[in-house]
Amino acid sequence: MKLQVAIDRVSLDYAIELANKLDGIVDVIELGTSLVKDYGLITIKQKLPSLKKSQLLLDLKTIDEGVYEFDKGFETGADILTVMGGASVDTLEKVYKQTEELGKTMLIDLMEINDEKTSLINKFPKAIYGIHHANDSQNDFNAVDTVMEFHKNYVNIQKISIAGGIDLTVAQQLASQGIADYIIVGGSIIKADDPIKAAKKFMEVIR
Amino acid sequence: MKLQVAIDRVSLDYAIELANKLDGIVDVIELGTSLVKDYGLITIKQKLPSLKKSQLLLDLKTIDEGVYEFDKGFETGADILTVMGGASVDTLEKVYKQTEELGKTMLIDLMEINDEKTSLINKFPKAIYGIHHANDSQNDFNAVDTVMEFHKNYVNIQKISIAGGIDLTVAQQLASQGIADYIIVGGSIIKADDPIKAAKKFMEVIR
C-alpha cells in the first residue's frame, strides 16, 4: 500500500518546501485543489522543482473541459491527475485516453456519486478509483468498512485509493486489510508539529 | 433575462481586456474555471480591476472545502460564485449560508446531476440554479425544451440559468419563453471576430 500526502490550504512556498522534504519519503505528493485554485498551474510550474523520487499528483478535480485541464496539469509536471466521478462519461473517456497515451495515471474521485454512476464509469482498468469522504460532510465515515464494501461491489476494480480522516490506526488497519492501494492523508501529516516525522510514522505502519 | 458572458481558455491579460470592454454592456462577466486553475485567484485579484457596472462571476466549480473556496472567491471580488450540485448537501448548505451573510449570490451548477439529487438541494431560494450541458458531452441538447421541463419539475425554483451552446436564435427563443433568468454564452461571443459587437447583438435579441 502506498502513502499519498495531500498538501492543502497552505502557502505555495510552504507547500513546495514540504514537497521537497517529503520527496523520497512518501510515495505520492499531492498538491491539493486549494493550491491549484489559489496560485494557478502556471505559478505552480514555475516554482515547483521536479520531484526526484516521489510521484506528483495535482488534485485538479476536473469536472468539464477535461482534455484542456489534463493538458495543463501534465504540462505542469503531474504524474497523476484527478477527475471527478461526477463528470460526464464523455469527459472521463476523453481524459482516460489522453492519460494512457501519455503513460500517466488518472485518479477518479468518487466523492458523492452513487452506485449507478460508479457502475457506468467502472471501465477504466488502469485508473485509480478514489473513495473520498468529503471534508465538508458531517456524516460518519468508517474507511475500513467502506473499502471492504466497495471492493465487494466492484471486484474488478484493480486500483483503489481512500481518503477522509485517516489516522495512524486506520492506516494500519487498511494496510492489514490489503485491499486499498493508496491511502491519502492530509491533516494528520501536514498539521503535525513535525510533518516529516509524521509522514515517516505513516510509512512505518503501512509497510 | 440577463446575459452572462463566460471568458475561458484565453490568456488572463486578454480576459481582463475583454472584461473591461464588456463592463456595462453585459449583465454578468464570468471568468471561467480555466482562468482560475491556470492563473489562480491571487493573480486574478492582483490584475483584475473592479468592474463598474457588470457583476463578476468566478466559476470556481467548488465541490468540497466550500467555505475555504468561497472565502477566497469573494475576497477576489466576485459577486457570484459557483458550486457544483454534485457537492455534498453539507457543502451546499455551508456555502449558501456564507453567501447570504455576505449579501452575495451563489450559482449551483447542475451539470450531470440527476433528479434525485436536484430534489435534495432544491431548498436554497436565493440561489441561481444553473442548467449546464457539459462542453465535453456529446449528447444533443435543446436548451429551450430543457428549461421548460426543468421549470415544470421544479416550479418553486425562482432563478434559473442555462448554459451550453447558446447562439443568437436560441437566446431569442429563451427570452420569448420567459423562464430562464440568465443565459450563459461563451464561444459565440468570445470567439467572434468582434466579441463586443457579438455581446451587443445578444443583448439586443434578449431585450
Contacts between the chains, C-beta under 8 A, distances in Angstrom:
chain1	res1	chain2	res2	distance
A	8	B	65	7.6
A	9	B	65	7.4
A	9	B	68	6.1
A	33	B	64	7.5
A	33	B	65	6.9
A	33	B	69	8.0
A	34	B	65	6.4
A	34	B	68	6.3
A	34	B	69	7.3
A	34	B	72	8.0
A	36	B	37	5.5
A	36	B	40	7.5
A	37	B	36	5.5
A	37	B	37	6.5
A	37	B	40	6.5
A	37	B	41	6.1
A	37	B	60	6.7
A	37	B	69	6.5
A	37	B	72	7.1
A	38	B	40	5.4
A	38	B	41	5.5
A	38	B	42	5.8
A	38	B	72	6.2
A	39	B	40	4.2
A	39	B	42	6.2
A	39	B	43	7.8
A	40	B	36	7.5
A	40	B	37	6.6
A	40	B	38	5.4
A	40	B	39	4.2
A	40	B	40	2.9
A	40	B	42	7.8
A	40	B	43	6.0
A	41	B	37	6.1
A	41	B	38	5.5
A	42	B	38	5.7
A	42	B	39	6.1
A	42	B	40	7.8
A	43	B	39	7.7
A	43	B	40	6.0
A	43	B	43	6.9
A	60	B	37	6.7
A	61	B	61	7.8
A	61	B	63	5.9
A	61	B	64	7.7
A	63	B	61	5.9
A	63	B	63	7.0
A	63	B	84	6.5
A	63	B	86	7.5
A	63	B	111	6.9
A	63	B	112	7.7
A	64	B	33	7.5
A	64	B	61	7.7
A	64	B	111	6.6
A	64	B	134	4.9
A	64	B	135	5.5
A	64	B	136	5.7
A	65	B	8	7.6
A	65	B	9	7.4
A	65	B	33	6.9
A	65	B	34	6.4
A	65	B	135	5.7
A	65	B	136	6.7
A	66	B	136	5.5
A	67	B	136	7.7
A	68	B	9	6.1
A	68	B	34	6.3
A	69	B	33	8.0
A	69	B	34	7.3
A	69	B	37	6.5
A	72	B	34	7.9
A	72	B	37	7.1
A	72	B	38	6.2
A	84	B	63	6.5
A	84	B	84	8.0
A	84	B	86	7.0
A	86	B	63	7.5
A	86	B	84	7.1
A	86	B	86	3.9
A	86	B	112	5.7
A	86	B	113	7.4
A	87	B	112	6.6
A	87	B	134	7.3
A	87	B	136	7.4
A	88	B	111	7.7
A	88	B	112	5.4
A	88	B	134	4.4
A	88	B	136	5.6
A	88	B	137	4.5
A	90	B	134	7.0
A	90	B	136	4.9
A	90	B	137	5.0
A	90	B	138	5.2
A	90	B	139	8.0
A	91	B	134	6.4
A	91	B	136	4.1
A	91	B	137	7.5
A	94	B	136	6.2
A	111	B	63	6.9
A	111	B	64	6.6
A	111	B	88	7.7
A	112	B	63	7.7
A	112	B	86	5.7
A	112	B	87	6.6
A	112	B	88	5.4
A	113	B	86	7.4
A	134	B	64	4.9
A	134	B	87	7.4
A	134	B	88	4.4
A	134	B	90	7.0
A	134	B	91	6.4
A	135	B	64	5.5
A	135	B	65	5.7
A	136	B	64	5.7
A	136	B	65	6.7
A	136	B	66	5.5
A	136	B	67	7.8
A	136	B	87	7.4
A	136	B	88	5.6
A	136	B	90	4.8
A	136	B	91	4.1
A	136	B	94	6.2
A	137	B	88	4.5
A	137	B	90	4.9
A	137	B	91	7.5
A	138	B	90	5.2
A	139	B	90	7.9
